[in-house]
Amino acid sequence: MGKEVKDMAAKTYSATELAKELGISPKVLRAYLRKEHSRSLEAKNTTWVIPTKVAQASRKAFAKNKAGSK
């Protein structure tokens, strides 16, 4: 069981994958990530690798975009 929990915590997402789940454009998601979840200078101009914690924060931030949400 401990390994399963560890594996789930290690899950990462691409900007395209998470944006599709959220129902938004990857461009909009990346703009949000730049503003709210900065990353190192070395990561500039590289593919976004979004950890679970940041994905959860993004889900909360864009929850209003889901159908049926207020």
Sequence and secondary structure as in RCSB ss.txt:
>XXXX:A:sequence
MGKEVKDMAAKTYSATELAKELGISPKVLRAYLRKEHSRSLEAKNTTWVIPTKVAQASRKAFAKNKAGSK
>XXXX:A:secstr
 HHHHHHHHT EE HHHHHHHHTS HHHHHHHHHHHS   GGGTTS   EEHHHHHHHHHHTGGGSTT  
